Amino acid sequence: MGFFDTMKEESSFSVASGVENLHYVVLQVTLKEKFWGTGSGNLTELEQVINQQVQKGYRLHTITTANGGSKGLGGGDRIQATMVFEKIV
């Protein structure tokens, strides 16, 4: 796996269940701090995940964050954003 593949994997999101049409869906997005400056470098990815679930008929029920620590040289801290979406009936 190359350097850019690793970066892509670390900034992607994961789904707890592959089953569709559940009442609740849990997703996790890893937010990366920008190399220079402050703030997240991939907030648009978080926004896309939320909007995709809204289009499927879900609303954001809960969001929690946890600090994933630093990845060392070439990267800032990682924050795990775990979101629970509720199906709008």
PDB file with one MODEL, atoms N, CA, C and O in Angstrom:
MODEL        1
ATOM      1  N   MET A   1       0.851  -1.171   0.000  1.00  0.00           N
ATOM      2  CA  MET A   1       0.000   0.000   0.000  1.00  0.00           C
ATOM      3  C   MET A   1       0.895   1.231   0.000  1.00  0.00           C
ATOM      4  O   MET A   1       1.804   1.337   0.824  1.00  0.00           O
ATOM      5  N   GLY A   2       0.650   2.153  -0.906  1.00  0.00           N
ATOM      6  CA  GLY A   2       1.459   3.353  -1.024  1.00  0.00           C
ATOM      7  C   GLY A   2       1.065   4.421  -0.019  1.00  0.00           C
ATOM      8  O   GLY A   2       0.065   4.300   0.689  1.00  0.00           O
ATOM      9  N   PHE A   3       1.878   5.472   0.026  1.00  0.00           N
ATOM     10  CA  PHE A   3       1.657   6.581   0.945  1.00  0.00           C
ATOM     11  C   PHE A   3       0.286   7.222   0.749  1.00  0.00           C
ATOM     12  O   PHE A   3      -0.423   7.471   1.724  1.00  0.00           O
ATOM     13  N   PHE A   4      -0.097   7.492  -0.504  1.00  0.00           N
ATOM     14  CA  PHE A   4      -1.376   8.153  -0.773  1.00  0.00           C
ATOM     15  C   PHE A   4      -2.556   7.227  -0.487  1.00  0.00           C
ATOM     16  O   PHE A   4      -3.617   7.699  -0.080  1.00  0.00           O
ATOM     17  N   ASP A   5      -2.394   5.926  -0.690  1.00  0.00           N
ATOM     18  CA  ASP A   5      -3.445   4.975  -0.345  1.00  0.00           C
ATOM     19  C   ASP A   5      -3.679   4.971   1.156  1.00  0.00           C
ATOM     20  O   ASP A   5      -4.820   4.906   1.613  1.00  0.00           O
ATOM     21  N   THR A   6      -2.595   5.040   1.923  1.00  0.00           N
ATOM     22  CA  THR A   6      -2.703   5.076   3.384  1.00  0.00           C
ATOM     23  C   THR A   6      -3.417   6.336   3.829  1.00  0.00           C
ATOM     24  O   THR A   6      -4.281   6.286   4.705  1.00  0.00           O
ATOM     25  N   MET A   7      -3.061   7.474   3.227  1.00  0.00           N
ATOM     26  CA  MET A   7      -3.728   8.727   3.589  1.00  0.00           C
ATOM     27  C   MET A   7      -5.212   8.646   3.282  1.00  0.00           C
ATOM     28  O   MET A   7      -6.030   9.091   4.087  1.00  0.00           O
ATOM     29  N   LYS A   8      -5.575   8.089   2.138  1.00  0.00           N
ATOM     30  CA  LYS A   8      -6.975   7.982   1.756  1.00  0.00           C
ATOM     31  C   LYS A   8      -7.721   7.084   2.739  1.00  0.00           C
ATOM     32  O   LYS A   8      -8.840   7.394   3.147  1.00  0.00           O
ATOM     33  N   GLU A   9      -7.093   5.967   3.116  1.00  0.00           N
ATOM     34  CA  GLU A   9      -7.724   5.034   4.046  1.00  0.00           C
ATOM     35  C   GLU A   9      -7.949   5.697   5.397  1.00  0.00           C
ATOM     36  O   GLU A   9      -9.000   5.500   6.006  1.00  0.00           O
ATOM     37  N   GLU A  10      -6.992   6.473   5.878  1.00  0.00           N
ATOM     38  CA  GLU A  10      -7.091   7.110   7.182  1.00  0.00           C
ATOM     39  C   GLU A  10      -8.134   8.211   7.215  1.00  0.00           C
ATOM     40  O   GLU A  10      -8.613   8.558   8.294  1.00  0.00           O
ATOM     41  N   SER A  11      -8.503   8.772   6.071  1.00  0.00           N
ATOM     42  CA  SER A  11      -9.457   9.865   6.060  1.00  0.00           C
ATOM     43  C   SER A  11     -10.842   9.419   5.620  1.00  0.00           C
ATOM     44  O   SER A  11     -11.735  10.249   5.451  1.00  0.00           O
ATOM     45  N   SER A  12     -11.029   8.121   5.434  1.00  0.00           N
ATOM     46  CA  SER A  12     -12.317   7.642   4.964  1.00  0.00           C
ATOM     47  C   SER A  12     -13.248   7.347   6.133  1.00  0.00           C
ATOM     48  O   SER A  12     -12.869   7.486   7.296  1.00  0.00           O
ATOM     49  N   PHE A  13     -14.453   6.944   5.812  1.00  0.00           N
ATOM     50  CA  PHE A  13     -15.415   6.649   6.865  1.00  0.00           C
ATOM     51  C   PHE A  13     -15.743   5.170   6.843  1.00  0.00           C
ATOM     52  O   PHE A  13     -15.515   4.476   5.852  1.00  0.00           O
ATOM     53  N   SER A  14     -16.283   4.705   7.959  1.00  0.00           N
ATOM     54  CA  SER A  14     -16.651   3.300   8.050  1.00  0.00           C
ATOM     55  C   SER A  14     -18.115   3.194   8.455  1.00  0.00           C
ATOM     56  O   SER A  14     -18.660   4.085   9.106  1.00  0.00           O
ATOM     57  N   VAL A  15     -18.731   2.110   8.069  1.00  0.00           N
ATOM     58  CA  VAL A  15     -20.131   1.838   8.349  1.00  0.00           C
ATOM     59  C   VAL A  15     -20.207   0.625   9.265  1.00  0.00           C
ATOM     60  O   VAL A  15     -19.551  -0.387   9.016  1.00  0.00           O
ATOM     61  N   ALA A  16     -20.998   0.723  10.315  1.00  0.00           N
ATOM     62  CA  ALA A  16     -21.092  -0.380  11.267  1.00  0.00           C
ATOM     63  C   ALA A  16     -21.786  -1.589  10.659  1.00  0.00           C
ATOM     64  O   ALA A  16     -21.419  -2.727  10.953  1.00  0.00           O
ATOM     65  N   SER A  17     -22.780  -1.356   9.818  1.00  0.00           N
ATOM     66  CA  SER A  17     -23.541  -2.461   9.245  1.00  0.00           C
ATOM     67  C   SER A  17     -23.758  -2.217   7.768  1.00  0.00           C
ATOM     68  O   SER A  17     -24.029  -1.089   7.357  1.00  0.00           O
ATOM     69  N   GLY A  18     -23.644  -3.260   6.969  1.00  0.00           N
ATOM     70  CA  GLY A  18     -23.887  -3.136   5.547  1.00  0.00           C
ATOM     71  C   GLY A  18     -25.348  -3.321   5.180  1.00  0.00           C
ATOM     72  O   GLY A  18     -25.721  -3.208   4.013  1.00  0.00           O
ATOM     73  N   VAL A  19     -26.167  -3.604   6.171  1.00  0.00           N
ATOM     74  CA  VAL A  19     -27.591  -3.851   5.953  1.00  0.00           C
ATOM     75  C   VAL A  19     -28.312  -2.527   5.699  1.00  0.00           C
ATOM     76  O   VAL A  19     -28.049  -1.529   6.370  1.00  0.00           O
ATOM     77  N   GLU A  20     -29.212  -2.530   4.735  1.00  0.00           N
ATOM     78  CA  GLU A  20     -29.966  -1.314   4.426  1.00  0.00           C
ATOM     79  C   GLU A  20     -31.319  -1.330   5.121  1.00  0.00           C
ATOM     80  O   GLU A  20     -31.771  -2.363   5.614  1.00  0.00           O
ATOM     81  N   ASN A  21     -31.952  -0.172   5.150  1.00  0.00           N
ATOM     82  CA  ASN A  21     -33.288   0.016   5.722  1.00  0.00           C
ATOM     83  C   ASN A  21     -33.356  -0.302   7.212  1.00  0.00           C
ATOM     84  O   ASN A  21     -34.342  -0.871   7.680  1.00  0.00           O
ATOM     85  N   LEU A  22     -32.322   0.061   7.953  1.00  0.00           N
ATOM     86  CA  LEU A  22     -32.336  -0.074   9.399  1.00  0.00           C
ATOM     87  C   LEU A  22     -32.933   1.185  10.010  1.00  0.00           C
ATOM     88  O   LEU A  22     -32.935   2.242   9.379  1.00  0.00           O
ATOM     89  N   HIS A  23     -33.440   1.079  11.231  1.00  0.00           N
ATOM     90  CA  HIS A  23     -33.973   2.268  11.913  1.00  0.00           C
ATOM     91  C   HIS A  23     -32.852   3.220  12.315  1.00  0.00           C
ATOM     92  O   HIS A  23     -33.034   4.437  12.326  1.00  0.00           O
ATOM     93  N   TYR A  24     -31.697   2.657  12.643  1.00  0.00           N
ATOM     94  CA  TYR A  24     -30.537   3.464  13.019  1.00  0.00           C
ATOM     95  C   TYR A  24     -29.322   2.986  12.236  1.00  0.00           C
ATOM     96  O   TYR A  24     -29.165   1.792  11.983  1.00  0.00           O
ATOM     97  N   VAL A  25     -28.457   3.933  11.852  1.00  0.00           N
ATOM     98  CA  VAL A  25     -27.218   3.627  11.152  1.00  0.00           C
ATOM     99  C   VAL A  25     -26.096   4.336  11.904  1.00  0.00           C
ATOM    100  O   VAL A  25     -26.236   5.500  12.280  1.00  0.00           O
ATOM    101  N   VAL A  26     -24.991   3.642  12.122  1.00  0.00           N
ATOM    102  CA  VAL A  26     -23.833   4.224  12.795  1.00  0.00           C
ATOM    103  C   VAL A  26     -22.698   4.344  11.783  1.00  0.00           C
ATOM    104  O   VAL A  26     -22.329   3.366  11.133  1.00  0.00           O
ATOM    105  N   LEU A  27     -22.150   5.542  11.656  1.00  0.00           N
ATOM    106  CA  LEU A  27     -21.032   5.805  10.749  1.00  0.00           C
ATOM    107  C   LEU A  27     -19.915   6.493  11.523  1.00  0.00           C
ATOM    108  O   LEU A  27     -20.160   7.187  12.509  1.00  0.00           O
ATOM    109  N   GLN A  28     -18.703   6.291  11.066  1.00  0.00           N
ATOM    110  CA  GLN A  28     -17.558   6.941  11.694  1.00  0.00           C
ATOM    111  C   GLN A  28     -16.688   7.577  10.623  1.00  0.00           C
ATOM    112  O   GLN A  28     -16.382   6.962   9.601  1.00  0.00           O
ATOM    113  N   VAL A  29     -16.292   8.826  10.875  1.00  0.00           N
ATOM    114  CA  VAL A  29     -15.421   9.559   9.976  1.00  0.00           C
ATOM    115  C   VAL A  29     -14.183   9.982  10.757  1.00  0.00           C
ATOM    116  O   VAL A  29     -14.286  10.461  11.886  1.00  0.00           O
ATOM    117  N   THR A  30     -13.014   9.802  10.149  1.00  0.00           N
ATOM    118  CA  THR A  30     -11.776  10.253  10.768  1.00  0.00           C
ATOM    119  C   THR A  30     -11.440  11.631  10.216  1.00  0.00           C
ATOM    120  O   THR A  30     -11.206  11.793   9.018  1.00  0.00           O
ATOM    121  N   LEU A  31     -11.420  12.618  11.101  1.00  0.00           N
ATOM    122  CA  LEU A  31     -11.080  13.980  10.701  1.00  0.00           C
ATOM    123  C   LEU A  31      -9.598  14.193  10.935  1.00  0.00           C
ATOM    124  O   LEU A  31      -9.082  13.903  12.015  1.00  0.00           O
ATOM    125  N   LYS A  32      -8.913  14.701   9.918  1.00  0.00           N
ATOM    126  CA  LYS A  32      -7.481  14.955  10.007  1.00  0.00           C
ATOM    127  C   LYS A  32      -7.232  16.440  10.174  1.00  0.00           C
ATOM    128  O   LYS A  32      -7.836  17.264   9.487  1.00  0.00           O
ATOM    129  N   GLU A  33      -6.342  16.777  11.091  1.00  0.00           N
ATOM    130  CA  GLU A  33      -5.936  18.165  11.233  1.00  0.00           C
ATOM    131  C   GLU A  33      -5.019  18.520  10.074  1.00  0.00           C
ATOM    132  O   GLU A  33      -4.208  17.703   9.637  1.00  0.00           O
ATOM    133  N   LYS A  34      -5.153  19.740   9.582  1.00  0.00           N
ATOM    134  CA  LYS A  34      -4.292  20.186   8.490  1.00  0.00           C
ATOM    135  C   LYS A  34      -2.830  20.152   8.929  1.00  0.00           C
ATOM    136  O   LYS A  34      -2.510  20.346  10.101  1.00  0.00           O
ATOM    137  N   PHE A  35      -1.962  19.902   7.966  1.00  0.00           N
ATOM    138  CA  PHE A  35      -0.534  19.868   8.263  1.00  0.00           C
ATOM    139  C   PHE A  35      -0.062  21.230   8.746  1.00  0.00           C
ATOM    140  O   PHE A  35       0.647  21.322   9.748  1.00  0.00           O
ATOM    141  N   TRP A  36      -0.453  22.299   8.036  1.00  0.00           N
ATOM    142  CA  TRP A  36      -0.101  23.661   8.441  1.00  0.00           C
ATOM    143  C   TRP A  36      -1.360  24.347   8.929  1.00  0.00           C
ATOM    144  O   TRP A  36      -2.400  24.275   8.273  1.00  0.00           O
ATOM    145  N   GLY A  37      -1.282  25.006  10.064  1.00  0.00           N
ATOM    146  CA  GLY A  37      -2.427  25.737  10.572  1.00  0.00           C
ATOM    147  C   GLY A  37      -3.308  24.863  11.441  1.00  0.00           C
ATOM    148  O   GLY A  37      -2.904  23.789  11.888  1.00  0.00           O
ATOM    149  N   THR A  38      -4.510  25.340  11.669  1.00  0.00           N
ATOM    150  CA  THR A  38      -5.430  24.617  12.529  1.00  0.00           C
ATOM    151  C   THR A  38      -6.698  24.284  11.782  1.00  0.00           C
ATOM    152  O   THR A  38      -6.953  24.821  10.704  1.00  0.00           O
ATOM    153  N   GLY A  39      -7.478  23.417  12.342  1.00  0.00           N
ATOM    154  CA  GLY A  39      -8.743  23.024  11.737  1.00  0.00           C
ATOM    155  C   GLY A  39      -8.609  21.725  10.986  1.00  0.00           C
ATOM    156  O   GLY A  39      -7.506  21.246  10.724  1.00  0.00           O
ATOM    157  N   SER A  40      -9.745  21.164  10.647  1.00  0.00           N
ATOM    158  CA  SER A  40      -9.760  19.881   9.963  1.00  0.00           C
ATOM    159  C   SER A  40      -9.518  20.068   8.471  1.00  0.00           C
ATOM    160  O   SER A  40      -9.990  21.033   7.871  1.00  0.00           O
ATOM    161  N   GLY A  41      -8.787  19.145   7.887  1.00  0.00           N
ATOM    162  CA  GLY A  41      -8.496  19.210   6.467  1.00  0.00           C
ATOM    163  C   GLY A  41      -9.540  18.526   5.607  1.00  0.00           C
ATOM    164  O   GLY A  41      -9.474  18.614   4.381  1.00  0.00           O
ATOM    165  N   ASN A  42     -10.521  17.835   6.226  1.00  0.00           N
ATOM    166  CA  ASN A  42     -11.499  17.107   5.422  1.00  0.00           C
ATOM    167  C   ASN A  42     -12.928  17.241   5.960  1.00  0.00           C
ATOM    168  O   ASN A  42     -13.670  16.260   6.013  1.00  0.00           O
ATOM    169  N   LEU A  43     -13.305  18.453   6.354  1.00  0.00           N
ATOM    170  CA  LEU A  43     -14.684  18.686   6.807  1.00  0.00           C
ATOM    171  C   LEU A  43     -15.689  18.443   5.694  1.00  0.00           C
ATOM    172  O   LEU A  43     -16.830  18.072   5.968  1.00  0.00           O
ATOM    173  N   THR A  44     -15.289  18.645   4.443  1.00  0.00           N
ATOM    174  CA  THR A  44     -16.215  18.398   3.338  1.00  0.00           C
ATOM    175  C   THR A  44     -16.611  16.921   3.285  1.00  0.00           C
ATOM    176  O   THR A  44     -17.736  16.598   2.903  1.00  0.00           O
ATOM    177  N   GLU A  45     -15.700  16.025   3.665  1.00  0.00           N
ATOM    178  CA  GLU A  45     -16.033  14.599   3.696  1.00  0.00           C
ATOM    179  C   GLU A  45     -17.103  14.316   4.753  1.00  0.00           C
ATOM    180  O   GLU A  45     -18.027  13.538   4.515  1.00  0.00           O
ATOM    181  N   LEU A  46     -16.973  14.948   5.914  1.00  0.00           N
ATOM    182  CA  LEU A  46     -17.979  14.801   6.965  1.00  0.00           C
ATOM    183  C   LEU A  46     -19.331  15.315   6.475  1.00  0.00           C
ATOM    184  O   LEU A  46     -20.362  14.680   6.694  1.00  0.00           O
ATOM    185  N   GLU A  47     -19.316  16.450   5.824  1.00  0.00           N
ATOM    186  CA  GLU A  47     -20.533  17.038   5.261  1.00  0.00           C
ATOM    187  C   GLU A  47     -21.172  16.110   4.226  1.00  0.00           C
ATOM    188  O   GLU A  47     -22.393  15.952   4.203  1.00  0.00           O
ATOM    189  N   GLN A  48     -20.353  15.501   3.375  1.00  0.00           N
ATOM    190  CA  GLN A  48     -20.877  14.583   2.362  1.00  0.00           C
ATOM    191  C   GLN A  48     -21.537  13.362   2.995  1.00  0.00           C
ATOM    192  O   GLN A  48     -22.596  12.925   2.546  1.00  0.00           O
ATOM    193  N   VAL A  49     -20.920  12.815   4.029  1.00  0.00           N
ATOM    194  CA  VAL A  49     -21.487  11.648   4.712  1.00  0.00           C
ATOM    195  C   VAL A  49     -22.844  11.987   5.302  1.00  0.00           C
ATOM    196  O   VAL A  49     -23.789  11.210   5.167  1.00  0.00           O
ATOM    197  N   ILE A  50     -22.953  13.132   5.950  1.00  0.00           N
ATOM    198  CA  ILE A  50     -24.230  13.547   6.545  1.00  0.00           C
ATOM    199  C   ILE A  50     -25.284  13.736   5.462  1.00  0.00           C
ATOM    200  O   ILE A  50     -26.408  13.254   5.603  1.00  0.00           O
ATOM    201  N   ASN A  51     -24.935  14.432   4.381  1.00  0.00           N
ATOM    202  CA  ASN A  51     -25.895  14.684   3.301  1.00  0.00           C
ATOM    203  C   ASN A  51     -26.333  13.402   2.597  1.00  0.00           C
ATOM    204  O   ASN A  51     -27.484  13.294   2.174  1.00  0.00           O
ATOM    205  N   GLN A  52     -25.426  12.430   2.466  1.00  0.00           N
ATOM    206  CA  GLN A  52     -25.798  11.148   1.857  1.00  0.00           C
ATOM    207  C   GLN A  52     -26.852  10.433   2.696  1.00  0.00           C
ATOM    208  O   GLN A  52     -27.778   9.829   2.153  1.00  0.00           O
ATOM    209  N   GLN A  53     -26.714  10.501   4.017  1.00  0.00           N
ATOM    210  CA  GLN A  53     -27.694   9.843   4.881  1.00  0.00           C
ATOM    211  C   GLN A  53     -29.033  10.572   4.861  1.00  0.00           C
ATOM    212  O   GLN A  53     -30.086   9.936   4.922  1.00  0.00           O
ATOM    213  N   VAL A  54     -29.000  11.893   4.776  1.00  0.00           N
ATOM    214  CA  VAL A  54     -30.237  12.677   4.677  1.00  0.00           C
ATOM    215  C   VAL A  54     -30.990  12.297   3.405  1.00  0.00           C
ATOM    216  O   VAL A  54     -32.213  12.163   3.426  1.00  0.00           O
ATOM    217  N   GLN A  55     -30.269  12.122   2.300  1.00  0.00           N
ATOM    218  CA  GLN A  55     -30.900  11.730   1.038  1.00  0.00           C
ATOM    219  C   GLN A  55     -31.535  10.342   1.131  1.00  0.00           C
ATOM    220  O   GLN A  55     -32.475  10.041   0.394  1.00  0.00           O
ATOM    221  N   LYS A  56     -31.033   9.503   2.024  1.00  0.00           N
ATOM    222  CA  LYS A  56     -31.582   8.159   2.215  1.00  0.00           C
ATOM    223  C   LYS A  56     -32.744   8.140   3.210  1.00  0.00           C
ATOM    224  O   LYS A  56     -33.324   7.087   3.473  1.00  0.00           O
ATOM    225  N   GLY A  57     -33.082   9.310   3.761  1.00  0.00           N
ATOM    226  CA  GLY A  57     -34.215   9.393   4.684  1.00  0.00           C
ATOM    227  C   GLY A  57     -33.841   9.305   6.153  1.00  0.00           C
ATOM    228  O   GLY A  57     -34.683   8.968   6.986  1.00  0.00           O
ATOM    229  N   TYR A  58     -32.594   9.604   6.482  1.00  0.00           N
ATOM    230  CA  TYR A  58     -32.139   9.593   7.870  1.00  0.00           C
ATOM    231  C   TYR A  58     -31.870  11.009   8.340  1.00  0.00           C
ATOM    232  O   TYR A  58     -31.641  11.913   7.536  1.00  0.00           O
ATOM    233  N   ARG A  59     -31.901  11.191   9.660  1.00  0.00           N
ATOM    234  CA  ARG A  59     -31.488  12.465  10.257  1.00  0.00           C
ATOM    235  C   ARG A  59     -30.393  12.169  11.266  1.00  0.00           C
ATOM    236  O   ARG A  59     -30.342  11.084  11.845  1.00  0.00           O
ATOM    237  N   LEU A  60     -29.522  13.139  11.471  1.00  0.00           N
ATOM    238  CA  LEU A  60     -28.440  12.972  12.431  1.00  0.00           C
ATOM    239  C   LEU A  60     -29.035  13.002  13.834  1.00  0.00           C
ATOM    240  O   LEU A  60     -29.604  14.011  14.250  1.00  0.00           O
ATOM    241  N   HIS A  61     -28.905  11.918  14.546  1.00  0.00           N
ATOM    242  CA  HIS A  61     -29.454  11.786  15.896  1.00  0.00           C
ATOM    243  C   HIS A  61     -28.423  12.197  16.940  1.00  0.00           C
ATOM    244  O   HIS A  61     -28.718  12.991  17.833  1.00  0.00           O
ATOM    245  N   THR A  62     -27.202  11.650  16.824  1.00  0.00           N
ATOM    246  CA  THR A  62     -26.150  11.899  17.810  1.00  0.00           C
ATOM    247  C   THR A  62     -24.792  11.913  17.118  1.00  0.00           C
ATOM    248  O   THR A  62     -24.556  11.166  16.169  1.00  0.00           O
ATOM    249  N   ILE A  63     -23.911  12.768  17.605  1.00  0.00           N
ATOM    250  CA  ILE A  63     -22.531  12.755  17.128  1.00  0.00           C
ATOM    251  C   ILE A  63     -21.611  12.880  18.341  1.00  0.00           C
ATOM    252  O   ILE A  63     -21.830  13.717  19.217  1.00  0.00           O
ATOM    253  N   THR A  64     -20.587  12.042  18.378  1.00  0.00           N
ATOM    254  CA  THR A  64     -19.585  12.115  19.432  1.00  0.00           C
ATOM    255  C   THR A  64     -18.209  12.132  18.776  1.00  0.00           C
ATOM    256  O   THR A  64     -18.037  11.654  17.655  1.00  0.00           O
ATOM    257  N   THR A  65     -17.248  12.681  19.477  1.00  0.00           N
ATOM    258  CA  THR A  65     -15.888  12.714  18.953  1.00  0.00           C
ATOM    259  C   THR A  65     -14.913  12.164  19.992  1.00  0.00           C
ATOM    260  O   THR A  65     -15.142  12.251  21.199  1.00  0.00           O
ATOM    261  N   ALA A  66     -13.832  11.601  19.492  1.00  0.00           N
ATOM    262  CA  ALA A  66     -12.757  11.116  20.347  1.00  0.00           C
ATOM    263  C   ALA A  66     -11.442  11.423  19.662  1.00  0.00           C
ATOM    264  O   ALA A  66     -11.320  11.268  18.447  1.00  0.00           O
ATOM    265  N   ASN A  67     -10.467  11.852  20.425  1.00  0.00           N
ATOM    266  CA  ASN A  67      -9.154  12.166  19.873  1.00  0.00           C
ATOM    267  C   ASN A  67      -8.422  10.873  19.580  1.00  0.00           C
ATOM    268  O   ASN A  67      -8.215  10.044  20.467  1.00  0.00           O
ATOM    269  N   GLY A  68      -8.030  10.710  18.320  1.00  0.00           N
ATOM    270  CA  GLY A  68      -7.324   9.503  17.898  1.00  0.00           C
ATOM    271  C   GLY A  68      -5.823   9.603  18.035  1.00  0.00           C
ATOM    272  O   GLY A  68      -5.115   8.639  17.743  1.00  0.00           O
ATOM    273  N   GLY A  69      -5.314  10.750  18.476  1.00  0.00           N
ATOM    274  CA  GLY A  69      -3.879  10.911  18.643  1.00  0.00           C
ATOM    275  C   GLY A  69      -3.200  11.359  17.373  1.00  0.00           C
ATOM    276  O   GLY A  69      -3.830  11.464  16.321  1.00  0.00           O
ATOM    277  N   SER A  70      -1.929  11.618  17.474  1.00  0.00           N
ATOM    278  CA  SER A  70      -1.141  12.099  16.351  1.00  0.00           C
ATOM    279  C   SER A  70      -0.575  10.933  15.558  1.00  0.00           C
ATOM    280  O   SER A  70      -0.220   9.901  16.127  1.00  0.00           O
ATOM    281  N   LYS A  71      -0.493  11.098  14.258  1.00  0.00           N
ATOM    282  CA  LYS A  71       0.102  10.091  13.388  1.00  0.00           C
ATOM    283  C   LYS A  71       1.570  10.384  13.124  1.00  0.00           C
ATOM    284  O   LYS A  71       2.198   9.724  12.297  1.00  0.00           O
ATOM    285  N   GLY A  72       2.121  11.377  13.828  1.00  0.00           N
ATOM    286  CA  GLY A  72       3.542  11.650  13.691  1.00  0.00           C
ATOM    287  C   GLY A  72       3.867  12.575  12.548  1.00  0.00           C
ATOM    288  O   GLY A  72       3.064  13.431  12.178  1.00  0.00           O
ATOM    289  N   LEU A  73       5.044  12.403  11.989  1.00  0.00           N
ATOM    290  CA  LEU A  73       5.557  13.275  10.935  1.00  0.00           C
ATOM    291  C   LEU A  73       4.603  13.324   9.745  1.00  0.00           C
ATOM    292  O   LEU A  73       4.161  12.291   9.242  1.00  0.00           O
ATOM    293  N   GLY A  74       4.298  14.536   9.309  1.00  0.00           N
ATOM    294  CA  GLY A  74       3.482  14.701   8.116  1.00  0.00           C
ATOM    295  C   GLY A  74       1.989  14.737   8.372  1.00  0.00           C
ATOM    296  O   GLY A  74       1.201  14.792   7.427  1.00  0.00           O
ATOM    297  N   GLY A  75       1.591  14.707   9.624  1.00  0.00           N
ATOM    298  CA  GLY A  75       0.161  14.731   9.896  1.00  0.00           C
ATOM    299  C   GLY A  75      -0.137  15.209  11.289  1.00  0.00           C
ATOM    300  O   GLY A  75       0.662  15.021  12.207  1.00  0.00           O
ATOM    301  N   GLY A  76      -1.279  15.824  11.448  1.00  0.00           N
ATOM    302  CA  GLY A  76      -1.688  16.308  12.759  1.00  0.00           C
ATOM    303  C   GLY A  76      -2.518  15.261  13.474  1.00  0.00           C
ATOM    304  O   GLY A  76      -2.494  14.077  13.142  1.00  0.00           O
ATOM    305  N   ASP A  77      -3.241  15.729  14.450  1.00  0.00           N
ATOM    306  CA  ASP A  77      -4.090  14.842  15.235  1.00  0.00           C
ATOM    307  C   ASP A  77      -5.223  14.278  14.394  1.00  0.00           C
ATOM    308  O   ASP A  77      -5.607  14.849  13.373  1.00  0.00           O
ATOM    309  N   ARG A  78      -5.743  13.157  14.840  1.00  0.00           N
ATOM    310  CA  ARG A  78      -6.898  12.517  14.210  1.00  0.00           C
ATOM    311  C   ARG A  78      -8.048  12.547  15.208  1.00  0.00           C
ATOM    312  O   ARG A  78      -7.863  12.242  16.386  1.00  0.00           O
ATOM    313  N   ILE A  79      -9.223  12.912  14.740  1.00  0.00           N
ATOM    314  CA  ILE A  79     -10.413  12.929  15.577  1.00  0.00           C
ATOM    315  C   ILE A  79     -11.420  11.977  14.962  1.00  0.00           C
ATOM    316  O   ILE A  79     -11.754  12.101  13.784  1.00  0.00           O
ATOM    317  N   GLN A  80     -11.904  11.032  15.746  1.00  0.00           N
ATOM    318  CA  GLN A  80     -12.911  10.089  15.289  1.00  0.00           C
ATOM    319  C   GLN A  80     -14.291  10.681  15.587  1.00  0.00           C
ATOM    320  O   GLN A  80     -14.638  10.890  16.749  1.00  0.00           O
ATOM    321  N   ALA A  81     -15.059  10.946  14.562  1.00  0.00           N
ATOM    322  CA  ALA A  81     -16.433  11.431  14.716  1.00  0.00           C
ATOM    323  C   ALA A  81     -17.365  10.245  14.463  1.00  0.00           C
ATOM    324  O   ALA A  81     -17.432   9.722  13.351  1.00  0.00           O
ATOM    325  N   THR A  82     -18.075   9.832  15.499  1.00  0.00           N
ATOM    326  CA  THR A  82     -19.026   8.727  15.377  1.00  0.00           C
ATOM    327  C   THR A  82     -20.422   9.316  15.378  1.00  0.00           C
ATOM    328  O   THR A  82     -20.793  10.064  16.282  1.00  0.00           O
ATOM    329  N   MET A  83     -21.200   8.969  14.347  1.00  0.00           N
ATOM    330  CA  MET A  83     -22.530   9.547  14.176  1.00  0.00           C
ATOM    331  C   MET A  83     -23.590   8.456  14.157  1.00  0.00           C
ATOM    332  O   MET A  83     -23.404   7.397  13.557  1.00  0.00           O
ATOM    333  N   VAL A  84     -24.694   8.731  14.816  1.00  0.00           N
ATOM    334  CA  VAL A  84     -25.853   7.842  14.788  1.00  0.00           C
ATOM    335  C   VAL A  84     -26.941   8.570  14.014  1.00  0.00           C
ATOM    336  O   VAL A  84     -27.336   9.683  14.363  1.00  0.00           O
ATOM    337  N   PHE A  85     -27.419   7.918  12.953  1.00  0.00           N
ATOM    338  CA  PHE A  85     -28.497   8.472  12.138  1.00  0.00           C
ATOM    339  C   PHE A  85     -29.772   7.685  12.406  1.00  0.00           C
ATOM    340  O   PHE A  85     -29.738   6.461  12.530  1.00  0.00           O
ATOM    341  N   GLU A  86     -30.888   8.385  12.493  1.00  0.00           N
ATOM    342  CA  GLU A  86     -32.185   7.770  12.748  1.00  0.00           C
ATOM    343  C   GLU A  86     -33.053   7.887  11.497  1.00  0.00           C
ATOM    344  O   GLU A  86     -33.139   8.952  10.886  1.00  0.00           O
ATOM    345  N   LYS A  87     -33.693   6.781  11.125  1.00  0.00           N
ATOM    346  CA  LYS A  87     -34.589   6.773   9.963  1.00  0.00           C
ATOM    347  C   LYS A  87     -35.805   7.643  10.259  1.00  0.00           C
ATOM    348  O   LYS A  87     -36.422   7.515  11.316  1.00  0.00           O
ATOM    349  N   ILE A  88     -36.146   8.523   9.332  1.00  0.00           N
ATOM    350  CA  ILE A  88     -37.342   9.342   9.466  1.00  0.00           C
ATOM    351  C   ILE A  88     -38.504   8.542   8.922  1.00  0.00           C
ATOM    352  O   ILE A  88     -38.536   8.208   7.737  1.00  0.00           O
ATOM    353  N   VAL A  89     -39.452   8.238   9.777  1.00  0.00           N
ATOM    354  CA  VAL A  89     -40.587   7.377   9.386  1.00  0.00           C
ATOM    355  C   VAL A  89     -41.764   8.245   9.015  1.00  0.00           C
ATOM    356  O   VAL A  89     -42.823   7.729   8.656  1.00  0.00           O
TER     357      VAL A  89
ENDMDL
END
